[in-house]
Amino acid sequence: MLEASSPGNAGRYDSMALNLSSAVLSTDRSPPHPLSALFLGADWKQRLRTRRSLIGGLGYLVVALLLFRAANSGTLPLPSVQAVAGAMAALVFVLYVVLRSGLNRRFRDPSLTMIQMLAPATMAGWIYTFSGPWRDAILVALVPVLLFGFMNLSPLKIRLLSGYSLASIGVAMVWLVQHHPADYDMGKELVRFMLLAVIVVSMWQVTNADAEEQSRPMRTLLSWVFTDDAKQRLRIQRYMVAAANFVICTVVLAYAVTVGEVTPAAGLALGTYMMSTVGMFYVLLRSGLNKRFEDPALTLPQIIVALTSVVWAYAILDQSRGAALILLALVLMFGMFNLSARQTRLATLFALACQGLTMVYMSYTDPARYPVRQELIHFLFACTSLPTISLLSGQLSDLRARLKARKVELSQALERIQTLATRDDLTGLFNRRHMMETLGLQKKFSDGGGRIFCLAILDIDHFKYVNDTHGHGVGDEVLRSFAATAQSVLRDADVIARWGGEEFLLMLTDCRLDQAEEGLARLREMVNRAQVSHTVPELRIAFSAGLTEQRYEETLDQTIERADQALYKAKRGGRNQTIMS
């Protein structure tokens, strides 16, 4: 008899699972162009690493060009700019040589991500010491560096990188205040440091988000704060991160008022606006009104409110207003995890438009406090940093979509594999291997609770004659029809499997032999009357059965053997009958 499963089949299923998984997760690794292979290498991983490093080199180039532009106008000292530009060029060259030669493979992280992140963070502190009125733009340029690290480093390394960046800028601020006390006020530098600290703290919060979601530390809070709805609770928890940043920014704003960076009236107006929006969004989320919107998380409205708050802050801040630009990057960074690539681009354009119009208006109404040249430099740095964040956001959005699609494909593949491993292809019934697993569980349950069950082996009578006379196609129709009829007659608790060839194994739970025999009689009556083939409508079939009750003291193999012997007697005794054993 043909078995539906065997040890060899189990290996085949495992191999199939591996092949399907590989197909789902495969990527394009086609041979590179000869010119690309010359400069980037032939190994696709090394090409990717080198390409990413050179993209970072383009960022250095843009910063260097802006610095030289400021130096030519007499704003920045040319020797300092030349020294920084030389250090940038040397760094890009060294990284390229290390990656192209393959020396990077000796390190635990062949991409050298941490090194590539620490270098610009160090240079940002260096440039900050001589960039004068444009030092705020350096803080803006630092944000994409932190964001790139966020996407490629572990949570611990993200914290180390952001902490180092904060320390680098802090040391530069202290150096400026000590060496040029007449030009640099400690209180106003502290405002800038606090705004940068908001970025760092936010990154730490985001890196902890997944762990918090998995461990659910917020579950200890009162249900009236976060609701009992799991999805709503998660939305509120994520919103709390944004709300915490609003509160921090309000505290920084209050400090800015005390040091004279913001007038009390302007500070009160902006603080009231920010805290009122915090309360409004919480009410919408807590009440469930957010569910009426296409995006229940209200991500885009929160982004718009946050962007307008940052632009407002820029308009009312005095000398440290440029530091507020880093908050634009922070807002877009939060949006990149929930917004689509298109929405992120629109938010970026909105931010640049609002910021540009505000700069033009302030330069027109108060040119002494807002010089055109200084505002232009700030805007150029914003135009460099924000589109970079938008690009990274688009890549993250595409990656999310691809991972979601691959997850669906993998789930479907695994479902197909599970079906192949447990089901008979022809009839859709359980196969022999799965039936043995089911019988094992049933026996444990029966032995523990004293619940009886019966087994029956069914064999279609004269099936060979059907195949020989009408062909195997009609034989397949007969098997499928029998399986469908059996499933329609049997109880939900009963299990039938294709045992092999034209044989079927039936498990009848919680019933005695006489009850099981009655069930088989009903099945026989339905099978005898059923049309089993559309090809040969007049064809009718019958089956023989060996029925037995599982005994506590015997194994499953012994019970199946008794049922098989009873089936043999039924077929010898004239077929189309049930013999009990």
C-alpha positions in Angstrom: 0.0 0.0 0.0 1.1 3.6 -0.8 2.0 5.6 2.3 1.4 9.3 2.3 4.3 9.9 4.6 7.6 8.4 5.5 11.0 9.4 7.0 12.1 10.2 3.5 9.1 12.5 3.0 9.8 14.3 6.2 13.2 15.2 4.9 11.6 16.3 1.6 9.3 18.7 3.5 12.2 20.2 5.4 14.1 20.7 2.2 11.0 22.3 0.6 10.7 24.7 3.6 14.3 25.7 3.2 14.0 26.3 -0.5 10.8 28.4 -0.2 12.3 30.5 2.6 15.4 31.1 0.5 13.3 32.1 -2.4 11.3 34.6 -0.3 14.4 36.2 1.2 16.7 36.2 -1.8 18.1 39.5 -3.2 19.5 40.5 -6.5 23.2 39.8 -6.6 23.8 40.1 -10.4 27.4 40.6 -11.6 28.5 44.2 -11.4 29.5 46.4 -14.3 33.3 46.2 -15.0 33.7 49.9 -14.1 31.7 49.4 -10.8 33.8 46.3 -10.0 37.0 48.3 -10.6 36.1 51.0 -8.1 33.8 49.2 -5.7 35.0 45.6 -5.9 33.3 42.4 -7.2 31.9 41.2 -3.9 28.3 42.5 -3.6 28.6 43.1 0.2 31.8 45.1 -0.2 30.3 47.1 -3.0 27.4 48.0 -0.8 29.7 49.0 2.1 31.9 51.1 -0.2 28.9 52.7 -1.9 27.5 53.8 1.5 30.8 55.2 2.6 31.1 57.3 -0.6 27.6 58.6 -0.1 28.8 59.8 3.3 31.7 61.4 1.5 29.3 63.4 -0.6 27.9 64.8 2.6 31.3 65.8 3.7 31.8 67.5 0.3 28.5 69.5 0.7 29.5 70.7 4.2 33.0 71.6 3.0 31.6 73.7 0.1 29.4 75.6 2.5 32.3 76.2 4.8 34.5 77.5 2.0 31.6 79.7 0.8 31.4 81.3 4.3 35.2 81.6 4.5 35.4 83.4 1.2 32.8 85.9 2.5 35.1 86.6 5.4 32.7 85.0 8.0 34.8 82.0 8.9 38.6 81.7 9.3 40.1 80.2 6.1 42.9 78.2 7.8 40.4 76.5 10.1 38.1 75.6 7.2 41.1 74.3 5.2 42.2 72.1 8.1 38.7 70.6 8.6 38.3 70.1 4.8 41.6 68.3 4.7 40.6 66.1 7.6 37.4 65.2 5.8 39.2 64.4 2.6 41.7 62.2 4.5 39.0 60.4 6.3 37.0 59.6 3.1 40.2 58.4 1.4 41.3 56.2 4.3 37.8 54.6 4.6 37.8 53.9 0.9 41.2 52.3 0.9 40.2 50.1 3.9 37.0 49.0 2.4 38.3 48.5 -1.1 41.3 46.5 0.1 39.1 44.3 2.3 40.9 45.2 5.6 37.5 46.0 7.0 36.7 42.3 7.2 39.1 41.9 10.1 36.7 43.9 12.3 33.6 42.6 14.0 31.5 45.2 12.0 32.9 45.1 8.5 30.9 48.2 7.6 32.8 50.2 10.2 29.6 52.0 11.0 30.6 53.2 14.4 33.9 54.6 13.2 32.1 56.4 10.3 29.6 57.9 12.8 32.1 59.0 15.5 34.3 60.8 12.9 31.6 63.4 11.8 30.5 63.8 15.4 34.1 64.8 16.3 34.3 67.1 13.4 31.0 68.7 14.3 32.5 69.7 17.7 35.6 71.0 15.9 33.7 73.1 13.4 31.4 74.4 16.2 34.4 76.1 17.8 35.1 78.5 14.9 31.8 78.7 13.0 30.6 81.7 14.9 27.0 82.8 14.0 26.6 79.8 11.8 27.4 77.3 14.6 23.7 76.4 14.9 23.8 75.1 11.3 26.4 72.6 12.5 23.9 71.2 15.0 21.4 70.7 12.1 24.0 68.9 10.0 24.8 66.6 12.9 21.2 65.2 13.0 21.5 63.1 9.8 24.6 61.6 11.2 22.8 60.5 14.3 19.8 59.3 12.2 22.0 57.2 9.9 23.6 55.6 13.0 20.1 55.0 14.4 19.2 52.9 11.3 22.4 50.9 11.4 23.6 50.5 15.0 22.4 48.5 18.0 20.5 50.4 20.7 23.6 50.4 23.0 25.8 51.9 20.2 23.1 54.4 19.4 23.2 55.6 23.0 27.0 55.7 22.9 27.1 57.7 19.6 24.5 60.2 20.6 26.1 60.6 24.1 29.5 61.2 22.4 28.0 63.7 20.0 26.4 65.6 22.9 29.7 65.5 24.8 31.6 66.8 21.7 29.3 69.7 21.2 29.3 70.4 25.0 33.1 70.5 25.1 33.1 72.9 22.2 30.6 75.2 24.0 32.7 75.2 27.2 35.8 76.0 25.2 34.1 78.9 23.4 32.7 80.4 26.7 36.1 80.1 28.4 38.3 81.5 25.6 35.8 84.1 24.2 33.6 85.1 27.1 32.8 88.4 25.5 31.3 86.8 22.4 29.7 83.7 23.9 27.2 83.7 26.8 27.0 80.5 28.8 23.2 80.7 29.3 22.5 81.0 25.6 24.9 78.2 24.8 23.1 76.1 27.3 19.8 76.7 25.4 21.5 75.2 22.3 22.8 72.3 24.4 19.4 71.6 25.8 17.8 71.5 22.3 20.5 69.0 21.1 19.8 67.0 24.3 16.2 66.7 23.2 17.4 64.9 20.1 19.5 62.5 22.1 16.9 61.7 24.7 14.3 61.1 21.9 16.6 58.6 20.2 17.1 56.8 23.5 13.3 56.7 23.9 12.8 55.3 20.4 15.5 52.7 20.7 13.6 51.4 23.8 10.2 51.4 22.1 10.3 47.9 20.8 11.5 46.4 24.1 8.8 48.3 25.9 6.2 47.0 23.5 7.4 43.5 24.0 7.8 43.6 27.7 4.7 45.8 28.2 6.0 47.7 31.2 3.0 50.1 30.8 0.6 47.4 31.6 1.0 48.2 35.3 -0.5 51.7 34.8 -4.2 52.3 35.4 -6.5 51.2 32.6 -8.2 54.6 32.6 -5.0 56.3 31.5 -4.1 53.9 28.6 -7.5 52.1 28.0 -7.9 48.4 27.8 -7.7 48.4 24.0 -4.3 47.0 23.1 -4.0 49.0 19.9 -5.1 52.2 21.5 -2.9 51.6 24.5 0.1 51.2 22.1 -0.8 54.4 20.3 -1.1 56.4 23.5 2.3 55.0 24.7 3.9 56.1 21.5 2.2 59.5 21.7 3.6 59.9 25.3 7.1 59.8 23.8 6.2 62.8 21.6 4.4 64.5 24.5 7.5 64.1 26.7 9.5 66.0 24.1 6.9 68.8 24.0 7.2 69.1 27.8 11.0 69.1 27.6 10.9 71.8 24.9 8.5 73.9 27.1 11.1 73.7 29.9 13.9 74.7 27.5 11.6 77.6 26.4 11.1 78.7 30.0 14.8 78.7 30.5 15.3 80.7 27.3 13.0 83.3 28.8 15.1 83.6 32.0 18.3 84.2 30.0 16.7 86.8 27.7 16.6 84.7 24.6 12.8 84.9 24.4 10.4 87.6 25.6 8.0 86.4 28.3 4.9 87.1 26.2 6.2 85.1 23.2 7.4 82.3 25.4 4.0 82.1 27.2 2.1 82.0 23.8 4.2 79.2 22.4 4.2 77.2 25.6 0.4 77.5 25.8 0.1 76.4 22.2 2.3 73.3 22.7 0.8 72.1 26.0 -2.8 72.7 24.7 -2.1 70.5 21.6 -0.6 67.8 23.9 -3.8 67.7 25.8 -5.9 67.8 22.7 -4.2 64.8 21.1 -4.4 62.8 24.3 -8.2 63.4 24.5 -8.6 62.3 20.9 -6.6 59.1 21.5 -8.1 58.3 24.9 -11.7 58.9 23.8 -11.3 56.8 20.7 -12.3 59.6 18.3 -9.0 59.0 16.5 -10.5 55.7 15.1 -12.7 57.7 12.8 -9.6 58.9 10.8 -7.7 56.9 8.2 -4.6 56.9 10.4 -5.8 56.3 13.9 -2.3 57.2 15.3 -2.9 60.8 13.9 0.8 60.8 12.9 0.5 63.5 10.2 -1.5 66.0 12.3 1.0 65.6 15.1 3.9 66.2 12.7 2.2 69.4 11.4 1.7 70.7 14.9 5.2 69.9 15.9 6.7 71.5 12.8 4.7 74.7 13.3 5.9 74.8 16.9 9.5 74.6 15.8 9.1 77.3 13.2 7.4 79.5 15.8 10.3 78.9 18.2 12.7 79.9 15.5 10.9 83.2 15.0 10.9 84.2 18.7 14.4 83.0 19.7 17.3 85.5 19.6 20.9 84.4 18.9 20.3 80.7 19.5 17.4 80.4 17.1 19.4 78.3 14.7 19.6 75.5 17.2 15.8 75.2 16.8 16.4 73.9 13.3 17.6 70.6 14.8 14.1 70.1 16.1 12.7 70.0 12.5 14.9 67.0 11.9 13.7 65.4 15.2 10.0 65.8 14.1 10.6 64.3 10.7 12.6 61.4 12.4 9.5 60.5 14.5 7.3 60.6 11.4 9.5 58.3 9.4 8.3 55.3 11.3 4.6 55.7 10.5 4.4 58.0 7.5 4.7 56.8 3.9 7.5 58.0 1.7 5.1 60.4 0.0 3.8 61.8 3.3 7.3 62.3 4.6 8.3 64.2 1.4 5.2 66.4 1.8 6.0 67.0 5.5 9.6 67.9 4.5 8.4 70.4 1.9 6.0 71.9 4.4 8.8 72.3 6.9 11.1 74.0 4.4 8.3 76.2 3.1 7.3 77.3 6.6 10.9 77.8 7.6 11.8 79.7 4.5 8.8 82.0 4.6 9.5 82.7 8.3 13.1 83.6 7.6 12.1 85.9 4.7 9.5 87.6 6.9 11.9 88.0 9.9 14.7 89.3 7.7 12.4 91.8 6.1 10.8 93.1 9.4 13.9 93.0 11.6 17.1 92.9 9.4 19.3 93.8 12.3 18.5 90.8 14.3 17.9 88.5 11.3 20.6 89.3 8.7 19.9 87.9 5.3 23.2 86.2 4.9 22.9 84.4 8.2 19.4 83.3 7.5 20.4 82.0 4.1 23.2 79.9 5.6 20.7 78.4 8.1 18.2 77.7 5.3 20.9 76.0 3.1 21.8 73.7 5.9 18.2 72.9 6.5 17.8 72.2 2.7 20.8 69.8 3.0 19.7 68.0 6.2 16.0 67.7 5.9 15.9 66.2 2.4 18.5 63.7 3.6 16.2 62.7 6.4 13.3 62.5 3.9 15.4 60.2 1.7 16.3 57.9 4.6 12.6 57.9 5.6 11.6 56.9 2.1 14.1 54.0 2.2 12.8 53.0 5.6 9.2 53.1 4.3 10.1 51.0 1.3 12.0 48.6 3.6 9.0 48.3 5.8 6.7 47.6 2.8 9.1 44.9 1.5 9.5 43.3 4.9 5.7 43.2 5.3 5.3 41.7 1.9 8.0 39.1 2.5 6.4 38.3 5.9 3.1 37.6 4.1 4.9 35.5 1.5 6.8 33.6 4.1 3.7 33.0 6.1 1.9 31.7 3.1 4.9 29.5 2.2 5.0 28.1 5.7 1.2 27.5 5.6 1.6 25.6 2.3 4.5 23.6 3.8 2.3 22.8 6.8 -0.5 21.7 4.5 1.9 19.5 2.5 3.3 18.0 5.7 -0.1 17.1 7.2 -2.6 16.7 4.3 -3.0 14.3 1.5 -2.8 16.1 -1.8 -5.6 14.1 -3.6 -8.3 13.9 -0.9 -7.4 16.8 1.4 -7.6 14.5 4.4 -4.9 14.2 7.0 -2.0 12.0 5.9 -0.6 9.0 7.7 2.1 10.8 9.6 -0.2 13.5 11.0 -2.8 10.8 11.9 -0.3 8.9 14.0 0.5 12.2 15.8 -3.2 12.8 16.4 -3.7 9.2 17.7 -0.7 9.6 20.0 -2.3 12.7 21.6 -5.7 11.0 21.8 -4.3 8.0 23.5 -2.5 10.1 26.2 -5.8 12.0 26.7 -7.7 8.7 26.9 -5.3 7.0 29.2 -5.3 10.0 31.6 -9.0 10.5 31.7 -10.4 7.1 31.0 -12.1 8.2 27.8 -12.5 5.5 25.2 -12.2 5.8 21.4 -12.5 3.4 18.5 -10.5 2.9 15.4 -11.6 1.6 12.0 -9.7 0.9 8.8 -11.9 1.3 5.7 -11.0 -0.1 2.3 -12.9 0.7 -0.9 -14.1 -2.6 -2.5 -12.9 -3.6 -6.0 -10.9 -0.3 -6.3 -8.4 -2.1 -8.6 -11.2 -3.0 -10.9 -12.3 0.7 -11.1 -8.8 1.7 -12.1 -8.4 -1.0 -14.6 -11.8 -0.5 -16.2 -12.3 3.2 -16.1 -8.8 4.6 -15.7 -6.9 6.2 -12.8 -8.6 9.5 -13.4 -11.9 8.0 -12.4 -10.2 6.2 -9.5 -9.0 9.6 -8.2 -12.6 10.9 -8.5 -13.8 7.9 -6.4 -11.2 8.7 -3.7 -12.1 12.3 -3.5 -15.8 11.6 -3.4 -15.4 9.0 -0.7 -13.4 11.5 1.4 -16.0 14.2 0.9 -18.9 11.9 1.8 -17.1 10.7 5.0 -16.4 14.2 6.2 -20.0 15.2 5.7 -21.4 12.2 7.7 -18.9 12.0 10.5 -19.0 14.1 13.7 -16.7 17.1 14.1 -14.8 15.2 16.9 -14.1 12.2 14.6 -10.9 12.2 12.5 -10.4 10.4 9.1 -7.1 10.2 7.3 -5.9 8.6 4.1 -4.0 5.6 5.3 -2.6 4.6 1.9 -3.9 3.8 -1.5 -7.6 3.1 -1.2 -7.4 2.6 2.6 -8.6 5.1 5.2 -8.1 5.2 9.0 -11.0 6.5 11.1 -10.8 7.6 14.7 -14.2 7.9 16.5 -13.8 9.6 19.9 -16.0 9.1 23.0 -18.0 6.2 21.7 -18.4 2.5 22.3 -18.1 -0.2 19.6 -21.9 -0.4 19.0 -22.1 3.4 18.6 -19.1 3.3 16.2 -20.7 0.5 14.2 -23.9 2.6 13.8 -21.8 5.5 12.5 -20.1 3.3 10.0 -23.5 1.9 8.9 -24.7 5.5 8.2 -21.5 6.2 6.3 -22.0 3.0 4.2 -25.5 3.9 3.3 -24.4 7.4 2.1 -21.4 6.0 0.2 -23.6 3.3 -1.5 -26.0 5.9 -2.8 -23.5 8.7 -3.7 -22.5 9.5 -7.2 -18.7 9.1 -7.0 -17.7 10.0 -10.6 -18.9 12.7 -13.1 -17.1 10.8 -15.8 -19.0 7.5 -15.1 -22.3 8.7 -13.4 -23.7 5.2 -13.0 -20.7 4.0 -11.0 -21.3 3.1 -7.4 -18.9 1.9 -4.7 -18.9 0.1 -1.3 -16.3 -0.3 1.4 -15.3 -2.9 3.9 -14.3 -2.0 7.5 -12.4 -3.4 10.4 -13.5 -1.8 13.7 -11.9 -2.1 17.1 -11.8 -0.3 20.4 -8.5 1.0 21.8 -7.5 -0.8 25.0 -5.6 0.8 27.8 -3.0 -2.0 28.0 -2.1 -2.1 24.3 -0.1 0.2 22.1 -1.5 2.0 19.1 0.3 -0.3 16.7 -1.4 -3.3 18.4 -4.8 -1.6 18.1 -4.3 -0.8 14.4 -3.1 -4.4 13.8 -6.4 -5.7 15.3 -8.4 -3.4 13.1 -6.4 -4.4 10.1 -7.1 -8.1 10.8 -10.8 -7.4 11.2 -10.7 -5.6 7.8 -9.1 -8.7 6.3 -11.9 -10.8 7.6 -14.5 -8.4 6.2 -13.0 -8.6 2.7 -12.7 -12.4 2.9 -16.3 -12.6 4.1 -17.9 -11.0 1.1 -16.9 -7.2 1.4 -19.3 -4.3 2.0 -19.5 -5.0 5.7 -18.0 -4.1 9.1 -16.2 -6.7 11.3 -15.5 -5.8 14.9 -12.5 -7.0 16.8 
